[in-house]
């Protein structure tokens, strides 16, 4: 059977017989794949012209809801994927990370809608005033690129590898072309088949290539983004493609990484941290058969504890049940294929130049319901390198399987230096209860890592583990790890959007950005803005309030009511050595008085609630006798779907009321009107009319 490619709106078989894909457990043929004969230029054009164009016309809110719908759809189909995943050699637990972890990325990116506007682009940073009179200003914007995201993925996570990446480019408004690694592409194919059938994504938003990438990269343009996950050798080959260099096509590289763990020298065998350390290392060596880019490859322990750690790790690893992953007792399945086993064995041979095997065997292994000669099985291998500053292999060679090297260190400075010998890693962990040791390690080795974890009895209960990249955290590392970066919540979408600094008058910037910019003209109306429904409100709707005189009695009463008797608010204070001339009003009183001025009536109106204040600043003291008034402007509107619980106010009832979030820009003036005495952004929920 040949697996078709999904390109230019159709499932198309490549020419010829193609490459056979084999079951990692028993060597049986699963399918053949090939991309021979495909027109890659046409495929790229189709993605840009159809998928990306359609996505750019959608708002962040619509794109995020599309991701949520897709996540729910795929969750419903997950059993099908689990069954196929066994063939890659993965246990149910390994597949959970791949399948449900991948779907989790869709959910997580969908949730980012609460931080994003209801437009196709977003603002980056704050408004920047560029003139004294407030007529010239700037705002950075992020606008979706015109191109496509091309994802060339590694074989180890055929589902997660695709979903964690497309979740981000789809949210950003850019279509994807996914080229999974051939060896496990049948699983990616199965997921894409469901996605396409669901019709949840606009046509062209996702294309799939099973087989070689052909000459695709030679047809890319600078609006495309290439992400590559795989070996450093292939990465270097691809990123040095002259066409990419000439056209300045963004290329995000994630490659080999010699991640490490450090046992703090405060940890003794009778402490819970000792057990946590042994468990963490064992899990990282055996889960996914060690085929994780984040797996622990280097283990650093205080030299006086080397022997004890070696004995405990050996004992733990010996207990691993290896074999056919369909059997529930099996804790470690197979490598993705026999070619992979050959590759890992050859890397171990190189590591042996400066180390010896202290646990596991290269040729004998006891298997449950599996045949060593048919499947790609390997026992967990623990190596010992007693002179880690002399034998460099462990710091330079990645055996992409259940392989790790134990090494001694004398003090924390040595542990930092050893961690850095990896020349840049995705992640590193330290197990310690000593705050000084942990701090020294993080600050000393942090510049060589993308993510670091401090593990001890306090964090263990909820720890997500050394090897788990999370959608809200950045994944990637400097140097050897490729220098790329992905995920990281909102940080991720920036790779697929162009940052542009837009300059102009505040009024013009308001109309371009759909967010009210300071100094822009407001829109006056006879109707109080709180009487308008969500749909009726316009950005720039503005109210100038009456004035209120602030008295010493007001300040005294606020001090008594709130209990805030800070000396500056007390009239009898000797102000000679203070920042103030005399008794000054509490900033919070001025803010409360502001609400008294801009809030309209006792009657129920479309404003459902006020749930907070952002960026509140008190910029000038208010003394008794001053008269304050407010300029109150509708700053931004974000529509919400029904039952969309706002995590900032999850406790309110009535989440099924049609509504949206409205942000109001509040400027507080005194009678001089210059400068402002305070400024804030108020957050409200406003009912929709519908
Ligand atoms: P690989 O052999 O370098 O392949 C990676 C991807 O590149 C595959 O899709 C492969 O396709 C493709 N490829 C190979 N040659 C190509 C070419 N000339 N033009 C276009 N595409 C080409 O790596 P792998 O064996 O799949 O993955 C294992 C490596 O990935 C390990 O070193 C691991 O550390 C690294 N990795 C890193 C991360 C990370 O986030 N940093 C994550 C996972 C894995 P074919 O399969 O069709 O050859």
Boltz pocket constraint, residues with backbone or C-beta under 6 A from the ligand:
constraints:
  - pocket:
      binder: B
      contacts: [[A, 152], [A, 153], [A, 154], [A, 155], [A, 156], [A, 179], [A, 180], [A, 181], [A, 182], [A, 183], [A, 211], [A, 212], [A, 213], [A, 214], [A, 229], [A, 230], [A, 231], [A, 232], [A, 233], [A, 234], [A, 235], [A, 237], [A, 238], [A, 254], [A, 255], [A, 256], [A, 257], [A, 292], [A, 293], [A, 398], [A, 400], [A, 426], [A, 481], [A, 482]]
      max_distance: 6.0
